[in-house]
Amino acid sequence: MQPSLIRRQLGGLVPPKIATPSLLSSGTGGGLGPLVNFYSKLPKGPAATSAAGGIKARFFNGKNASAAPLLFTILGIFGLGYTIDYQMHLKHHKNHAH
């Protein structure tokens, strides 16, 4: 195999400063010590679950589940729409009545 082919195949698996073509294509296996040392220091087992869950996990799941954010969003959109509509209506009456 060509060194460039090995580098391309292992590009996502092995960090580039550890997997040099001279270490991987020497054939003896003795030059793999830095590579084995690097991977032996990595954590083993499944990845830890993250505590972040977003808005859905915070407000709608679990023991503190509530629909308050949804209600406040609906009321906020209604209030904003009502305010805009009212202002447009006032502009309509500015120069002439019904």
C-alpha positions as CSV (number, residue, x, y, z in Angstrom):
1,M,0.0,0.0,0.0
2,Q,1.1,3.5,-0.7
3,P,1.7,5.8,2.3
4,S,-0.9,8.3,1.0
5,L,-3.5,5.6,0.8
6,I,-2.8,4.6,4.4
7,R,-2.9,8.2,5.5
8,R,-6.3,8.7,3.8
9,Q,-7.8,5.5,5.2
10,L,-6.7,6.3,8.8
11,G,-7.3,10.0,8.6
12,G,-10.4,10.0,10.8
13,L,-9.2,7.3,13.1
14,V,-5.6,8.2,14.0
15,P,-4.4,11.7,14.8
16,P,-2.0,12.9,12.0
17,K,1.1,13.6,14.2
18,I,1.0,10.0,15.6
19,A,0.2,8.1,12.4
20,T,3.1,8.9,10.2
21,P,3.7,6.8,7.1
22,S,7.1,5.7,8.4
23,L,5.6,4.3,11.6
24,L,2.7,2.5,9.9
25,S,4.5,1.1,6.8
26,S,7.7,-0.1,8.5
27,G,6.4,-3.6,8.9
28,T,8.0,-4.4,12.2
29,G,5.2,-3.1,14.5
30,G,7.8,-1.7,16.9
31,G,7.0,1.9,15.8
32,L,3.4,1.6,16.9
33,G,4.3,2.3,20.6
34,P,3.2,6.0,20.5
35,L,0.0,5.0,18.8
36,V,-0.8,2.4,21.4
37,N,0.2,4.8,24.2
38,F,-2.2,7.4,22.8
39,Y,-5.2,5.1,22.6
40,S,-4.5,3.5,26.0
41,K,-5.0,6.9,27.6
42,L,-8.5,7.4,26.1
43,P,-11.5,6.8,28.4
44,K,-13.1,3.4,28.1
45,G,-16.8,2.4,28.2
46,P,-19.9,4.2,27.1
47,A,-20.0,7.9,26.8
48,A,-21.5,9.8,29.8
49,T,-25.0,11.1,29.2
50,S,-25.3,14.8,29.0
51,A,-27.5,16.8,31.4
52,A,-28.5,19.3,28.8
53,G,-31.9,18.4,27.2
54,G,-33.2,21.7,26.0
55,I,-36.5,23.4,26.5
56,K,-38.6,20.2,26.1
57,A,-36.6,18.3,28.8
58,R,-36.6,21.3,31.2
59,F,-40.3,22.2,31.0
60,F,-42.3,19.3,29.6
61,N,-40.6,16.2,31.0
62,G,-39.8,15.1,34.5
63,K,-41.3,16.0,37.9
64,N,-41.7,19.7,37.2
65,A,-43.6,19.3,33.9
66,S,-45.7,22.3,33.1
67,A,-47.4,23.8,30.1
68,A,-46.7,27.3,31.3
69,P,-44.0,28.1,28.7
70,L,-46.4,27.1,25.9
71,L,-49.2,29.2,27.4
72,F,-46.9,32.2,27.8
73,T,-45.7,31.9,24.2
74,I,-49.3,31.8,23.0
75,L,-50.3,34.8,25.1
76,G,-47.2,36.7,24.0
77,I,-47.9,36.2,20.3
78,F,-51.6,37.1,20.9
79,G,-50.6,40.3,22.8
80,L,-48.1,41.3,20.1
81,G,-50.6,40.7,17.4
82,Y,-53.3,42.6,19.2
83,T,-51.0,45.6,19.8
84,I,-50.0,45.8,16.1
85,D,-53.7,45.5,15.1
86,Y,-54.7,48.2,17.5
87,Q,-52.0,50.6,16.3
88,M,-53.0,50.0,12.7
89,H,-56.6,50.7,13.6
90,L,-55.6,54.0,15.3
91,K,-53.7,55.0,12.2
92,H,-56.9,54.3,10.2
93,H,-58.9,56.7,12.4
94,K,-56.3,59.4,12.5
95,N,-57.7,61.4,9.6
96,H,-61.3,60.1,9.2
97,A,-63.8,58.4,11.4
98,H,-65.9,55.3,10.5
